[in-house]
Amino acid sequence: MEQQEVEVREDSESQLIYRIERPVYDETFIRSQLLHHKENSTTFRQRLAQCFRCSSHKAKAALLSFLPILSWLPSYPVKQYLFSDVVSGLSTAVVQLPQGTFAVISLMIGSVAVREAPDSMFYVLPANGSNASAFVDEEARDARRVQVAVVLTSLVGIIQVLLGVLRFGFVAIYLTEPLVRGFTTAASMHVVISQLKYLLGVKTQRFGGPLSAVYSVKAVLSGITNTNVVTFILGLVCLVFLFVIKDLNERFKKKLPVPIPGEIIVVIVSTGVSYGMSLSADYKVDVVGDIPTGLSAPAVQNFSLFPNVITDSFAVAIVGFSMDISLAKIFALKHGYAVDGNQELIALGLCNFISSFFQTFAITSSMSRSLVQESTGGKTQIAGLVASLVVLLVVVAIGFVFQPLPQTVLAAIVMVNLMGMFRQFRDIFTLWRTSKIELAIWLVAFVASVLLGLDYGLLVAIAFAILTVIYRTQSPRSAVLGHVNGTALYCDVDEYEEVTEYEGIKIFHCNSSIYFANSDLYVNALKEKTGISPEQLQAAQKAQRKQKKVNSKNNSPLKICVRVSPPFLFFYP
């Protein structure tokens, strides 16, 4: 290996000229001569024992990672957070009562239940000699469909727990911010579209699968002439009132000790008005109606159904987790905290598996209720606990109190609380100025999720995001950098007028790693930007070596110095 050589000579005007020649190291030489691996004195048995060794510190860390509530609950600021959490929990519970599940998960599980327990399985033939036609035993059919849903929920829980233990939560890194924001904006569109018929009092059927949002809007518009005027006026008044309350809470949030509980006020007043004026009986206003009371006794699932629904369970588990982690990331970005995807999987899985023995439905995060809880001042999981206790109280004892509550009021609450999500449309203008590729991810996530549904739309969005990664690495941005006078900055010489290059130096920058798929593009960009050909440099190096040998024989000074430094920096005379 050649040593560093320095030539100092005077030119015709008696000025010193420095030419420095440095050795070029390749990876093979560095690994063989300069770097040596550290010797590992521990055996495999010792490392295995260390992995499974238990200590108080290790046990405490594992417990806190599994139950993070133990880390923050002891230091919960009661005076600062409790009232806000209670108000938020009450507001969320009011919306939770008639809207217990998330629409996409409901449709996915409903389709499986109908497939496994169709009406044709429960036709009852009339007795001999009877002229009556066959009929469907609805009680037996519904009981079978409940069994299917419960078994599916149990399997979803098992799958999610296993994925969490196996650290499958890493897939959350593929849910980039533009993808999440486009996806959640589309989810908001689905929720608003699902509430239109309740706001207007229009009767329409439910749609599922691709283009369900389009069909739902078309159905509402087709029946808009049948709008219940009283229902619409009541819903519109609630919309305006809640919007004003939200605006006041935002404007005076620093002066108000707690946000004004607009949702609770609306529910109490509208329930009283509905009961006092008999809106359901006299004006045909749709109300919440009968709320079943009591809890089902725990029971073991019908395990014979497991093979029939295993594939559907994976789909529901993945979609449920994706919706959960997407919403979690939205709030994490807004409030500045981190989200553990594996912890989310384990939490969802345990909830689904344990609750399935009580004949419950597969759960995931709900956009409408989450936004109600956040926008009404919820600070911690105490708000969720309060909401759960209220729902439990209603289910067990006082469900009749909310029976007169108009559904249009609930639709108004959901729509107003979704307004914050629709502000994400501003991302389009921001991304247009900053990154066209991230704008494309946002738009694909939004359009695909609106048109294809949240399940297929999410898959399309993730696939497109991965393709953009490949595109970025195959089409990297390259530039020749120059110095900004008076600073330590180096910027693109083609983009900024103030940037100047050092004489005799070319600094080539590429914003992507080099691998087989973009190596040719890298070399072509290098030649184009710098005007330097590596082949010519290699030829010059060979000529230099020959000249050096001649000079060493003649004891004459070195006249040419050409060297290539690590890949971004090139020196030439």
C-alpha positions in Angstrom: 0.0 0.0 0.0 1.3 3.4 -1.0 2.1 5.8 1.8 0.9 9.4 1.8 3.1 11.6 -0.2 3.3 15.4 -0.1 4.9 17.5 -2.8 5.7 21.1 -2.2 7.2 23.2 -5.0 7.3 26.8 -6.2 5.8 27.9 -9.4 7.1 30.6 -11.7 5.6 33.3 -9.5 7.1 31.9 -6.3 3.8 30.6 -4.9 3.7 27.4 -2.9 1.6 24.6 -4.5 0.6 21.6 -2.4 -0.3 18.3 -4.0 -1.3 15.5 -1.6 -1.5 11.9 -2.5 -3.4 9.6 -0.1 -3.8 5.8 -0.3 -7.1 4.3 -1.3 -8.4 1.5 0.9 -10.9 -1.0 -0.3 -13.2 -3.1 2.0 -11.1 -6.3 1.7 -7.9 -4.5 2.8 -9.7 -2.8 5.7 -11.2 -6.1 7.0 -8.0 -8.0 6.6 -5.4 -5.5 7.8 -7.1 -2.8 9.8 -10.1 -4.3 11.5 -10.1 -7.4 13.7 -13.2 -9.1 15.2 -13.5 -9.1 19.0 -13.1 -12.5 20.5 -16.2 -13.8 22.2 -15.2 -15.8 25.2 -18.8 -16.8 26.2 -20.1 -20.1 25.1 -23.5 -20.7 23.6 -24.6 -22.4 26.8 -23.6 -19.3 28.8 -25.4 -16.9 26.4 -28.6 -19.1 26.6 -28.4 -19.1 30.4 -28.0 -15.4 30.4 -31.1 -15.0 28.2 -33.3 -17.0 30.6 -31.7 -15.8 33.8 -34.2 -14.0 36.0 -33.6 -11.0 38.2 -35.8 -8.5 40.0 -34.8 -5.8 37.5 -35.6 -8.0 34.5 -38.9 -9.2 36.0 -40.0 -5.6 36.7 -39.1 -4.5 33.2 -41.0 -7.4 31.7 -44.1 -6.7 33.9 -44.1 -3.0 33.0 -43.8 -3.8 29.3 -46.7 -6.2 29.5 -48.8 -4.0 31.8 -47.8 -0.4 31.1 -50.6 0.9 33.3 -48.5 0.0 36.3 -45.9 2.6 35.3 -48.2 5.6 35.1 -51.1 4.9 37.3 -49.2 5.4 40.6 -48.3 8.9 39.6 -51.7 9.8 38.0 -52.3 13.5 38.5 -55.8 13.3 40.0 -56.5 17.1 40.3 -55.2 17.8 36.8 -56.7 14.9 34.8 -59.5 13.2 36.7 -62.4 15.6 35.9 -61.5 15.7 32.2 -61.2 11.9 32.0 -64.6 11.5 33.7 -66.4 14.0 31.4 -64.7 12.4 28.4 -65.6 8.9 29.5 -69.3 9.8 30.0 -69.4 11.4 26.5 -67.8 8.4 24.9 -70.1 6.0 26.7 -73.2 7.8 25.3 -71.9 7.3 21.7 -70.7 3.8 22.5 -74.1 2.5 23.6 -75.9 2.3 20.2 -72.7 1.9 18.2 -70.9 -1.0 19.7 -68.7 -2.1 16.9 -66.6 -0.8 14.1 -68.3 -1.0 10.7 -65.6 -2.7 8.7 -65.0 -5.5 11.3 -68.8 -5.9 11.6 -69.2 -6.4 7.9 -66.3 -8.9 7.8 -67.6 -11.0 10.6 -71.2 -10.7 9.4 -70.3 -12.1 6.0 -68.6 -15.1 7.7 -71.6 -15.7 9.9 -74.0 -15.6 7.0 -71.7 -17.9 5.0 -71.5 -20.5 7.8 -75.1 -20.2 8.8 -77.2 -19.3 5.8 -81.0 -19.3 5.9 -81.1 -22.5 3.8 -79.7 -24.5 6.7 -82.7 -23.5 8.9 -85.8 -24.1 6.8 -88.5 -25.9 8.7 -90.9 -28.0 6.7 -94.5 -28.0 7.7 -96.1 -31.0 9.4 -97.6 -33.8 7.3 -100.8 -32.7 5.7 -100.3 -29.0 6.4 -100.7 -26.5 3.6 -98.3 -24.1 5.2 -95.1 -23.3 3.4 -91.6 -23.8 4.8 -90.2 -21.1 7.0 -86.9 -20.1 8.5 -86.2 -20.9 12.1 -84.8 -17.5 12.9 -84.0 -18.3 16.6 -81.8 -21.3 15.6 -80.2 -19.4 12.8 -79.3 -16.4 14.9 -77.9 -18.7 17.7 -75.7 -20.5 15.1 -74.5 -17.1 13.8 -73.6 -16.0 17.3 -71.6 -19.2 17.7 -69.7 -18.4 14.5 -68.9 -14.9 15.5 -67.8 -16.0 19.0 -65.5 -18.7 17.6 -64.1 -16.2 15.1 -63.4 -13.7 17.9 -61.6 -16.3 19.9 -59.3 -17.2 17.0 -58.7 -13.6 16.2 -57.5 -13.1 19.8 -55.2 -16.1 19.7 -53.7 -15.0 16.4 -53.1 -11.4 17.7 -51.5 -12.6 20.9 -49.2 -15.0 19.0 -48.2 -12.2 16.5 -47.5 -9.9 19.5 -45.3 -12.5 21.2 -43.5 -13.1 17.9 -42.8 -9.4 17.6 -44.9 -9.0 14.5 -45.7 -5.4 15.5 -42.7 -4.3 13.4 -45.0 -4.2 10.4 -46.2 -0.9 11.8 -43.1 0.7 10.4 -44.6 0.2 6.9 -47.6 2.4 7.9 -45.8 5.6 7.0 -47.3 8.9 8.1 -48.8 9.8 4.7 -50.3 6.3 4.4 -51.8 6.5 7.9 -53.2 10.0 7.4 -54.7 9.1 4.0 -56.1 5.9 5.4 -57.7 7.5 8.5 -59.2 10.3 6.3 -60.8 7.6 4.2 -62.1 5.8 7.3 -63.6 9.1 8.4 -65.4 9.3 5.0 -66.8 5.8 5.6 -68.1 6.7 9.0 -69.7 10.0 7.9 -71.3 8.2 4.9 -72.7 5.6 7.3 -74.2 8.3 9.5 -76.0 10.2 6.6 -79.1 8.1 6.7 -79.5 8.5 10.4 -79.0 12.3 10.1 -81.7 12.5 7.4 -84.0 9.7 8.7 -83.7 7.8 5.4 -84.2 4.1 5.3 -81.5 2.3 3.2 -79.9 -1.1 3.1 -76.4 -1.8 4.3 -73.6 -2.3 1.7 -70.3 -4.1 2.1 -67.2 -4.8 0.0 -65.7 -2.6 -2.8 -67.6 0.5 -3.8 -69.8 0.2 -0.7 -69.3 3.9 0.0 -70.5 4.8 -3.5 -73.5 2.5 -3.2 -74.4 3.9 0.2 -74.3 7.6 -1.0 -76.3 6.6 -4.0 -78.9 5.0 -1.8 -79.2 8.0 0.5 -79.5 10.4 -2.5 -82.1 8.2 -4.1 -84.2 8.3 -1.0 -83.6 11.9 0.0 -87.1 12.9 -0.9 -88.2 10.6 2.0 -86.2 12.7 4.5 -87.9 13.0 7.9 -88.0 16.7 8.4 -88.2 16.6 12.2 -85.2 14.2 12.3 -83.2 16.4 10.0 -83.9 19.6 11.9 -83.1 18.0 15.2 -79.8 16.6 13.8 -78.9 20.0 12.2 -79.5 21.9 15.4 -77.3 19.5 17.3 -74.6 19.8 14.6 -74.6 23.6 14.9 -74.6 23.5 18.7 -71.8 21.0 18.9 -69.7 22.9 16.4 -70.1 26.2 18.4 -69.1 24.3 21.6 -66.1 22.8 19.9 -65.0 26.2 18.7 -65.4 27.8 22.1 -63.5 25.0 23.7 -60.6 25.5 21.3 -60.6 29.3 21.5 -60.7 29.4 25.3 -58.9 26.1 26.2 -56.3 28.0 28.2 -59.0 29.8 30.3 -61.5 26.9 30.8 -60.6 24.5 33.6 -62.2 21.7 31.6 -63.8 21.6 28.1 -67.6 22.3 28.0 -69.2 18.8 27.8 -71.3 19.5 24.7 -72.0 15.9 23.9 -73.4 15.2 27.3 -75.6 18.3 27.2 -76.9 17.4 23.7 -77.7 13.8 24.8 -79.5 14.8 28.0 -81.6 17.6 26.3 -82.5 15.6 23.2 -83.4 12.5 25.2 -85.7 14.7 27.4 -87.3 16.4 24.3 -87.7 13.1 22.5 -89.5 11.6 25.5 -91.6 14.6 26.3 -92.8 15.2 22.7 -93.1 11.5 21.8 -90.9 12.1 18.7 -90.8 8.4 17.9 -94.5 7.8 18.1 -95.8 11.1 16.7 -93.1 12.2 14.3 -91.5 8.8 13.3 -88.1 9.9 14.5 -85.8 6.9 14.8 -84.5 6.4 18.4 -82.1 4.0 20.0 -85.0 1.8 21.2 -84.7 -1.3 23.3 -81.3 -1.9 24.9 -80.9 -5.5 26.1 -80.0 -5.8 29.7 -78.0 -8.4 31.6 -74.8 -10.3 30.8 -74.4 -13.7 29.2 -72.9 -16.5 31.4 -69.4 -17.6 30.3 -69.5 -20.6 27.9 -67.0 -22.7 25.9 -67.0 -22.1 22.1 -67.8 -24.7 19.5 -64.3 -25.7 18.6 -65.6 -27.7 15.6 -66.0 -24.4 13.7 -62.3 -23.5 14.0 -61.2 -25.0 10.7 -64.0 -23.2 8.8 -63.0 -19.7 10.0 -59.2 -19.8 10.4 -58.5 -17.9 7.2 -61.1 -15.3 8.0 -59.6 -15.0 11.5 -56.3 -13.9 10.1 -57.9 -11.3 7.9 -59.9 -9.8 10.8 -56.9 -9.9 13.1 -54.7 -8.0 10.6 -57.4 -5.4 9.7 -58.2 -4.9 13.3 -54.6 -4.4 14.2 -54.0 -2.1 11.3 -56.9 0.2 12.2 -55.8 0.2 15.8 -52.2 1.1 15.1 -53.2 3.7 12.5 -55.3 5.6 15.0 -52.7 5.2 17.7 -50.1 6.7 15.4 -52.4 9.7 14.7 -52.8 10.5 18.3 -49.1 9.7 19.1 -48.0 12.2 16.5 -50.4 14.8 17.8 -49.6 14.4 21.5 -45.9 13.4 21.3 -45.6 9.9 22.6 -44.5 6.5 21.3 -46.6 3.5 20.3 -45.5 -0.1 20.7 -47.1 -2.3 18.0 -46.4 -5.5 19.8 -48.1 -4.2 23.0 -51.1 -3.2 20.9 -51.3 -6.7 19.4 -51.1 -8.4 22.8 -53.7 -6.1 24.3 -56.1 -6.6 21.4 -55.6 -10.3 21.4 -56.2 -10.7 25.2 -59.4 -8.6 25.0 -60.7 -10.7 22.1 -59.8 -14.1 23.5 -60.9 -13.6 27.1 -64.1 -11.8 26.2 -65.1 -14.4 23.6 -66.1 -16.8 26.4 -68.8 -14.2 27.3 -70.1 -14.2 23.7 -68.6 -10.9 22.6 -67.7 -9.5 19.3 -64.1 -9.0 17.9 -62.9 -5.5 18.8 -60.6 -2.9 17.4 -60.2 0.8 17.7 -63.2 2.9 16.8 -62.5 6.2 15.0 -65.7 7.9 16.0 -65.5 7.0 19.7 -61.7 7.6 19.9 -62.1 11.1 18.5 -65.0 11.8 20.9 -62.8 10.8 23.8 -59.9 12.8 22.6 -61.8 15.9 21.7 -63.8 16.0 24.9 -60.6 16.2 27.0 -59.7 12.6 27.7 -56.1 12.3 29.0 -55.5 8.7 30.0 -57.1 5.3 30.0 -59.1 6.3 33.0 -61.5 7.9 30.4 -61.9 4.5 28.7 -62.5 2.9 32.1 -65.2 5.4 32.9 -66.9 4.8 29.6 -66.7 1.0 30.1 -68.3 1.3 33.6 -71.1 3.5 32.2 -71.8 1.0 29.4 -71.8 -1.9 31.9 -74.2 0.0 34.2 -76.5 0.7 31.3 -76.4 -2.9 30.0 -77.0 -4.3 33.5 -79.6 -1.9 34.9 -80.6 1.4 33.3 -80.7 0.8 29.6 -84.3 2.1 29.5 -83.1 5.6 30.2 -81.5 6.0 26.8 -84.2 4.4 24.7 -85.8 7.7 23.6 -82.4 9.1 22.4 -82.8 10.0 18.7 -80.2 8.4 16.4 -79.8 11.6 14.5 -78.3 13.1 17.6 -75.7 10.4 17.7 -75.0 10.9 14.0 -74.4 14.7 14.7 -72.0 13.9 17.6 -70.0 11.5 15.4 -69.8 13.9 12.4 -68.7 16.9 14.5 -66.0 14.9 16.2 -64.7 13.7 12.8 -64.1 17.3 11.6 -60.6 17.2 13.0 -59.7 14.2 10.8 -61.0 16.0 7.7 -58.4 18.8 8.3 -55.9 16.2 7.1 -57.0 17.1 3.5 -54.6 20.1 4.1 -51.8 17.5 3.8 -52.3 17.5 0.0 -51.1 21.0 -0.4 -48.2 20.5 2.0 -47.0 17.3 0.4 -47.3 18.9 -3.1 -44.6 21.4 -2.1 -42.4 18.9 -0.2 -42.6 15.4 -1.7 -44.7 14.3 -4.7 -44.0 10.6 -3.8 -45.5 11.0 -0.3 -48.4 12.9 -1.8 -49.0 9.9 -4.1 -48.9 7.5 -1.1 -51.5 9.7 0.7 -53.8 9.9 -2.3 -53.6 6.1 -3.1 -54.3 5.3 0.5 -57.3 7.6 0.6 -58.8 6.7 -2.8 -58.2 2.9 -2.5 -59.7 2.9 1.0 -62.7 4.9 0.0 -63.5 2.9 -3.1 -62.3 -0.6 -2.1 -63.1 -0.6 1.6 -60.7 -0.2 4.5 -59.5 -3.8 4.3 -58.6 -4.0 0.7 -57.7 -0.3 0.6 -55.1 -0.8 3.3 -53.5 -3.7 1.4 -53.3 -1.6 -1.8 -51.8 1.3 0.1 -49.1 -0.8 1.8 -48.2 -2.4 -1.5 -47.9 1.0 -3.2 -45.8 2.3 -0.4 -43.4 -0.6 -0.8 -43.2 0.1 -4.5 -42.3 3.7 -3.8 -39.4 2.5 -1.7 -38.1 0.5 -4.7 -38.7 3.5 -7.0 -36.8 5.8 -4.7 -33.8 3.5 -4.5 -33.8 3.0 -8.2 -34.2 6.6 -9.0 -32.1 8.4 -6.4 -31.6 12.2 -6.4 -28.0 13.1 -7.1 -26.3 16.4 -7.2 -22.9 18.1 -7.3 -22.4 20.1 -4.1 -20.7 23.4 -3.6 -19.9 25.5 -0.7 -22.1 28.3 0.7 -19.7 31.1 1.6 -19.4 32.0 5.2 -21.1 28.7 6.4 -20.3 25.0 6.7 -23.1 24.1 4.3 -22.8 22.4 1.0 -25.7 22.5 -1.4 -26.7 21.7 -5.0 -24.8 23.9 -7.4 -27.6 23.7 -10.0 -30.2 24.8 -7.5 -28.7 27.8 -5.6 -26.9 30.8 -7.1 -24.8 31.5 -4.0 -23.1 28.1 -4.1 -19.5 27.9 -5.4 -17.3 24.9 -6.2 -13.7 24.6 -5.0 -11.3 24.7 -7.9 -10.1 21.2 -8.7 -12.7 19.4 -6.5 -16.0 17.8 -7.4 -18.3 16.6 -4.6 -20.9 14.2 -5.8 -23.8 13.3 -3.6 -26.5 10.6 -4.0 -29.4 10.2 -1.5 -29.6 6.4 -1.8 -27.5 3.4 -1.0 -25.9 1.6 -3.9 -27.0 -1.9 -4.8 -27.5 -4.0 -7.9 -30.8 -2.4 -9.0 -29.5 1.2 -9.1 -25.8 0.7 -9.7 -26.0 1.5 -13.4 -28.1 4.6 -12.7 -25.6 5.7 -10.1 -22.7 5.5 -12.5 -24.6 7.3 -15.3 -25.6 10.1 -12.9 -22.0 10.3 -11.7 -20.7 10.7 -15.2 -23.4 13.2 -16.1 -23.1 15.4 -13.0 -19.3 15.5 -12.6 -18.2 15.1 -16.2 -15.8 12.5 -14.9 -15.5 8.9 -16.2 -14.3 6.2 -13.8 -12.7 4.5 -16.8 -10.7 7.6 -17.5 -9.7 7.8 -13.9 -8.5 4.3 -13.9 -6.5 4.9 -17.1 -5.0 8.0 -15.5 -4.1 6.0 -12.4 -2.3 3.5 -14.5 -0.5 6.3 -16.3 0.4 7.8 -13.0 2.0 4.5 -11.8 4.0 4.3 -14.9 5.1 7.9 -14.6 6.0 7.3 -11.0 8.2 4.4 -11.9 10.0 6.5 -14.5 10.3 9.4 -12.0 11.7 7.1 -9.3 14.4 5.9 -11.8 15.2 9.5 -12.8 14.8 10.9 -9.3 12.5 13.6 -10.7 9.5 15.0 -8.7 6.0 13.8 -9.2 4.0 15.9 -11.7 0.5 14.3 -11.8 -1.7 13.4 -8.8 -5.1 11.7 -9.4 -6.9 9.9 -6.7 -10.4 8.7 -6.0 -11.7 9.0 -2.5 -14.7 7.1 -1.0 -17.7 7.3 -3.4 -19.0 10.8 -3.0 -15.7 12.8 -3.3 -13.5 13.2 -6.3 -10.2 15.0 -6.6 -8.7 15.8 -9.9 -6.0 18.3 -11.1 
